[in-house]
Amino acid sequence: AGTINMLQIISRLMSRQGTGGNIINIASVVGIQGNPGQLVYSATKGAVIAITKTAAKELASKNIRVNAVAPGLTRTEMIKNTDKKFLENRINRIALKRMAEPEEIAQACFFLASDNAAYITGQVLSVDGCTSL
């Protein structure tokens, strides 16, 4: 509900300004591929992807682009308490054999918000090091 509420508020503000804009939602690679033990999480991130695609179609006429970034395993505070063996197993299933750094996720968002992505809307950019779950 939070993603929908924020998208509605922000898109109304952007529409009133009449200058267009960019909305970038944060999904997850799990919302695309699923993952055992993460039923609710993957369902909610899949919903973020569906919201992104529909909003892109609804808002394109107002020159508002809507995209999503789908991070894979990322080095965050939450990861510090994860079981080391479990984490090692997850990293071994990533083609680049490492976690993403938060800055790498931010750079993907920066790209989508930039003029370099002026013709990109309704897309999901996976930033996951080629994760195969």
C-alpha positions as CSV (number, residue, x, y, z in Angstrom):
1,A,0.0,0.0,0.0
2,G,2.9,2.4,0.7
3,T,4.3,2.2,-2.8
4,I,0.8,2.8,-4.3
5,N,0.1,5.7,-1.9
6,M,3.4,7.4,-2.6
7,L,3.1,6.9,-6.4
8,Q,-0.4,8.5,-6.4
9,I,0.7,11.5,-4.3
10,I,3.9,12.1,-6.3
11,S,2.3,11.6,-9.7
12,R,-0.4,14.1,-8.8
13,L,2.2,16.7,-7.8
14,M,4.2,16.0,-11.0
15,S,1.0,16.3,-13.1
16,R,0.1,19.6,-11.6
17,Q,3.5,21.0,-12.3
18,G,3.2,19.9,-15.9
19,T,6.9,19.3,-16.4
20,G,6.9,15.5,-16.3
21,G,9.3,13.6,-14.1
22,N,10.7,10.2,-13.0
23,I,9.5,7.8,-10.4
24,I,11.8,4.9,-9.5
25,N,10.4,2.1,-7.4
26,I,12.6,-0.3,-5.5
27,A,11.7,-4.0,-6.2
28,S,13.9,-7.0,-5.8
29,V,15.3,-9.8,-8.0
30,V,13.2,-12.1,-5.7
31,G,10.1,-10.3,-7.1
32,I,11.1,-11.6,-10.6
33,Q,12.5,-15.0,-9.8
34,G,11.0,-16.0,-6.5
35,N,13.0,-17.6,-3.7
36,P,12.2,-20.5,-1.3
37,G,11.2,-19.2,2.1
38,Q,10.4,-15.7,0.9
39,L,6.8,-16.1,-0.3
40,V,5.4,-12.9,1.2
41,Y,8.5,-10.8,0.3
42,S,8.6,-12.0,-3.3
43,A,4.8,-11.4,-3.7
44,T,5.1,-7.8,-2.4
45,K,8.1,-7.1,-4.7
46,G,6.3,-8.7,-7.6
47,A,3.4,-6.3,-6.9
48,V,5.9,-3.4,-7.0
49,I,6.9,-4.6,-10.5
50,A,3.3,-4.8,-11.6
51,I,2.5,-1.3,-10.2
52,T,5.6,0.1,-12.0
53,K,4.5,-1.3,-15.4
54,T,0.9,-0.1,-15.1
55,A,1.8,3.3,-13.7
56,A,4.2,3.8,-16.6
57,K,1.4,3.2,-19.1
58,E,-1.0,5.5,-17.2
59,L,1.5,8.3,-16.7
60,A,3.3,8.3,-20.0
61,S,0.9,10.9,-21.5
62,K,2.0,13.3,-18.7
63,N,5.7,12.7,-19.5
64,I,6.2,10.9,-16.2
65,R,8.4,7.9,-16.5
66,V,8.1,5.1,-14.0
67,N,10.7,2.4,-13.7
68,A,11.9,0.0,-11.0
69,V,15.3,-1.2,-9.8
70,A,15.5,-4.8,-8.6
71,P,18.5,-5.3,-6.4
72,G,20.0,-8.7,-5.7
73,L,21.8,-9.5,-2.5
74,T,23.2,-6.2,-1.3
75,R,25.7,-5.5,1.5
76,T,23.6,-3.7,4.1
77,E,23.3,-3.6,7.9
78,M,20.7,-6.4,7.8
79,I,23.2,-8.8,6.2
80,K,25.7,-8.5,9.1
81,N,23.6,-10.8,11.2
82,T,23.0,-13.4,8.5
83,D,24.4,-16.9,9.0
84,K,27.8,-17.0,7.3
85,K,27.2,-20.4,5.7
86,F,23.8,-19.3,4.3
87,L,25.4,-16.1,3.0
88,E,28.3,-18.0,1.4
89,N,25.8,-20.3,-0.4
90,R,23.8,-17.3,-1.7
91,I,27.0,-15.5,-2.9
92,N,28.1,-18.7,-4.7
93,R,24.9,-18.6,-6.8
94,I,25.8,-15.1,-8.1
95,A,27.8,-15.1,-11.3
96,L,30.0,-12.2,-10.1
97,K,30.6,-14.0,-6.8
98,R,29.9,-11.0,-4.6
99,M,27.2,-8.9,-3.1
100,A,26.2,-5.6,-4.5
101,E,27.3,-2.5,-2.8
102,P,24.6,0.1,-1.9
103,E,26.3,2.6,-4.1
104,E,25.8,0.3,-7.1
105,I,22.1,0.3,-6.5
106,A,22.1,4.1,-6.2
107,Q,24.0,4.4,-9.5
108,A,21.3,2.4,-11.3
109,C,18.6,4.7,-9.8
110,F,20.7,7.7,-10.9
111,F,20.9,6.4,-14.4
112,L,17.1,5.9,-14.6
113,A,16.5,9.4,-13.3
114,S,18.9,10.9,-15.8
115,D,18.3,12.2,-19.3
116,N,20.3,9.2,-20.5
117,A,17.2,7.2,-19.8
118,A,14.7,9.6,-21.4
119,Y,13.1,6.9,-23.5
120,I,13.0,4.2,-20.8
121,T,9.7,3.7,-18.9
122,G,7.9,0.7,-17.5
123,Q,11.1,-1.3,-17.1
124,V,12.7,-3.2,-14.3
125,L,16.5,-2.9,-14.1
126,S,18.0,-5.9,-12.3
127,V,21.1,-5.0,-10.4
128,D,22.0,-8.5,-9.2
129,G,25.4,-9.6,-10.5
130,C,23.6,-12.2,-12.6
131,T,21.8,-14.0,-9.8
132,S,20.5,-17.4,-10.5
133,L,18.2,-18.4,-7.6
